[in-house]
């Protein structure tokens, strides 16, 4: 990685980040991209990739950069770094003292056919009003559970701060697995599960139409008894924000 280049992927205004980079001790060259302009291996020659906003996070992570990613205002909760700390992150990267963690990027297939990737979560969701379906959730160790619900969301640690958390799932630390959380479960005693990948989900009853959503995109309908397999296909290196807690 170059000691001088920083790639900024911004969903909107990037001035606060550019100001923070101007205050870094390290003299850097900044490349600014919109999420739509991100290509595979974006920032692979950069010291850091700084992403601003949720769309920028998805675009950058899906490109699988070799450089660490700094998250700013992405909605990822505990994983977001303040804009003011970005300059310190660049300095730490240059000094080889930057703390990072690996976060999974999910590969998702339907009936052994690749459906796409997910950085945050993969969701099976009933789309017919006032109708619930029955879903099966299983892990590679043979565990299986059936639930009646509006849907089920399987989230990475990054995604565990979003939709999965809103429907009752825990916020996961890096490396702890995936969380599978039912959406509006019919039974009150149903709770989320933290599972080691791979994870399989499926529709068990043909009572309503169900679609597969990967992050922010609806990808396809899912018929009953067709397995949706969720595996960890790759990982991205994410900067740990706690090291800049006092910045």
C-alpha positions in Angstrom: 0.0 0.0 0.0 1.1 3.5 -0.7 2.0 5.7 2.3 0.5 8.8 0.7 -2.8 7.9 -1.0 -6.2 7.9 0.7 -9.3 7.0 -1.2 -12.5 8.7 0.0 -15.8 7.2 -1.0 -18.6 9.7 -0.1 -22.3 9.5 -0.4 -22.7 13.3 -0.4 -20.6 15.9 1.4 -16.9 15.0 1.9 -15.6 18.4 3.2 -15.3 17.3 6.9 -13.2 14.4 5.9 -11.0 16.4 3.6 -10.5 18.9 6.5 -9.5 16.1 8.8 -7.1 14.8 6.3 -5.6 18.2 5.9 -4.8 18.2 9.6 -3.0 14.8 9.5 0.7 14.8 10.1 1.1 12.5 7.1 1.1 14.3 3.8 -1.5 12.5 1.7 -2.9 12.5 -1.8 -6.7 12.2 -1.8 -8.8 10.5 -4.4 -12.6 11.1 -4.0 -15.2 8.8 -5.5 -19.0 8.6 -5.5 -20.4 5.1 -4.6 -21.5 4.6 -8.2 -17.8 5.0 -9.4 -16.4 2.3 -7.1 -14.9 -0.6 -9.0 -13.4 -3.9 -7.8 -10.3 -3.5 -5.6 -11.0 0.2 -5.1 -8.2 1.7 -3.1 -5.9 -1.3 -3.3 -3.0 1.1 -3.8 -4.2 3.4 -1.0 -3.1 3.6 2.6 -6.7 3.8 3.7 -10.2 3.8 2.2 -12.5 6.2 4.0 -16.3 5.7 3.4 -18.9 8.3 4.3 -22.5 7.1 4.5 -24.2 3.7 4.1 -24.2 3.5 0.3 -20.5 4.3 0.3 -19.9 1.5 2.8 -21.7 -1.1 0.7 -20.0 0.0 -2.5 -16.5 0.0 -1.0 -16.9 -3.3 0.9 -18.3 -5.1 -2.1 -15.2 -4.1 -4.1 -13.1 -6.0 -1.5 -10.3 -3.5 -1.2 -7.0 -4.7 0.1 -6.6 -1.5 2.2 -8.3 -1.0 5.6 -11.7 0.8 5.6 -12.5 3.7 7.9 -16.3 4.0 8.5 -17.8 7.5 9.0 -21.5 8.2 9.4 -22.5 4.8 7.9 -25.1 4.0 10.6 -22.9 1.1 11.7 -23.0 2.3 15.4 -20.0 1.0 17.3 -18.0 0.6 14.1 -18.2 4.3 13.0 -15.2 6.6 13.4 -15.8 10.3 14.0 -14.8 12.6 11.1 -12.3 14.4 13.3 -10.4 11.1 13.9 -9.7 10.3 10.3 -6.5 12.3 10.3 -5.3 10.3 13.3 -6.2 7.1 11.5 -4.0 8.0 8.5 -1.1 8.8 10.9 -1.6 5.5 12.7 -1.7 3.6 9.4 1.6 5.3 8.3 3.2 4.4 11.6 1.9 0.8 11.3 0.0 1.1 14.6 -3.5 1.1 13.2 -5.9 -1.5 14.8 -8.2 -3.3 12.4 -10.6 -6.2 12.5 -11.8 -8.5 9.7 -15.5 -8.3 8.8 -17.2 -10.9 6.7 -18.8 -10.4 3.3 -21.5 -12.9 2.7 -22.0 -15.1 -0.4 -25.7 -16.0 -0.8 -27.1 -18.7 -3.1 -30.6 -20.0 -3.8 -30.9 -23.6 -4.7 -27.1 -23.7 -5.3 -27.4 -20.8 -7.7 -25.4 -17.7 -6.7 -27.8 -14.8 -5.8 -25.2 -12.2 -4.8 -23.2 -10.8 -1.8 -24.2 -9.0 1.4 -22.1 -6.8 3.6 -24.8 -6.2 6.2 -27.5 -8.7 6.0 -29.6 -11.2 4.0 -33.3 -11.2 4.6 -36.2 -13.4 3.6 -39.4 -11.3 3.9 -43.1 -11.9 3.3 -44.4 -9.3 0.9 -48.2 -10.0 1.1 -50.0 -7.7 3.7 -51.2 -9.4 6.9 -49.7 -12.8 5.9 -47.0 -14.6 7.8 -45.0 -17.6 6.6 -43.1 -20.4 8.2 -39.3 -20.3 8.0 -36.5 -22.8 8.8 -33.2 -21.6 10.1 -30.3 -24.0 10.4 -26.5 -24.0 10.9 -23.7 -26.4 9.8 -23.6 -28.3 13.0 -27.1 -29.8 12.4 -29.1 -27.4 14.5 -32.5 -26.4 13.0 -35.4 -24.3 14.1 -38.7 -23.4 12.6 -40.5 -20.1 13.2 -43.7 -18.5 12.0 -43.0 -14.9 11.2 -43.0 -12.1 8.6 -39.5 -13.0 7.8 -36.0 -13.7 9.1 -32.8 -11.6 8.8 -29.3 -13.0 8.9 -26.7 -10.2 9.7 -23.0 -9.8 9.9 -21.5 -8.0 12.9 -21.6 -4.8 10.8 -25.2 -5.4 9.9 -26.1 -6.4 13.5 -26.4 -2.7 14.4 -29.1 -2.1 11.8 -32.3 -4.0 10.8 -31.4 -7.1 12.8 -31.0 -5.0 15.9 -34.3 -3.1 15.2 -36.2 -6.4 15.3 -34.6 -7.5 18.6 -31.2 -9.0 17.6 -28.0 -8.3 19.6 -25.1 -6.2 18.4 -22.2 -8.6 17.6 -18.6 -8.1 18.2 -16.3 -9.0 15.3 -15.6 -12.7 14.9 -18.6 -13.8 17.0 -20.6 -15.2 14.0 -23.8 -14.2 12.4 -27.1 -13.3 14.0 -30.4 -14.7 12.7 -33.4 -12.7 13.9 -37.1 -13.4 13.3 -39.1 -10.5 12.0 -42.5 -10.1 13.8 -42.5 -13.7 15.1 -45.9 -15.2 15.7 -44.8 -16.7 19.0 -43.7 -14.3 21.8 -41.0 -16.7 23.1 -38.9 -16.8 19.9 -35.5 -15.1 20.3 -32.6 -14.4 17.9 -29.8 -16.8 17.5 -26.1 -16.2 17.1 -24.7 -18.8 14.7 -21.4 -19.8 13.1 -21.6 -19.7 9.3 -22.6 -21.3 7.0 -26.3 -20.7 7.8 -29.2 -22.0 5.8 -32.7 -20.5 5.7 -35.8 -21.5 3.8 -39.5 -21.1 3.4 -41.5 -24.0 4.8 -45.0 -23.1 3.9 -46.5 -21.6 0.7 -48.8 -19.2 2.5 -47.4 -15.9 1.1 -44.9 -14.6 -1.4 -41.4 -14.3 0.0 -38.5 -12.3 -1.4 -34.7 -12.4 -0.8 -33.2 -9.0 0.1 -29.4 -8.5 0.1 -28.5 -5.4 2.0 -30.6 -2.7 0.4 -31.6 -4.6 -2.7 -34.5 -7.0 -3.4 -32.9 -9.7 -5.6 -35.5 -12.5 -6.3 -38.6 -14.4 -5.0 -37.9 -17.5 -3.0 -40.3 -20.4 -3.3 -41.0 -23.0 -0.5 -38.5 -25.7 0.3 -35.7 -24.0 -1.6 -32.6 -23.5 0.5 -31.0 -20.1 0.8 -27.4 -20.8 1.8 -25.4 -18.0 3.5 -21.6 -18.4 3.7 -18.6 -16.1 4.3 -17.0 -15.6 1.0 -14.4 -13.0 1.8 -13.7 -10.3 4.4 -12.7 -6.7 4.6 -10.4 -5.0 7.0 -12.3 -2.4 9.1 -10.6 0.2 11.4 -11.4 -0.2 15.1 -12.9 3.2 16.2 -12.3 2.7 20.0 -8.6 3.5 19.5 -9.6 7.1 18.7 -12.2 7.4 21.4 -10.6 10.6 22.8 -10.0 12.3 19.5 
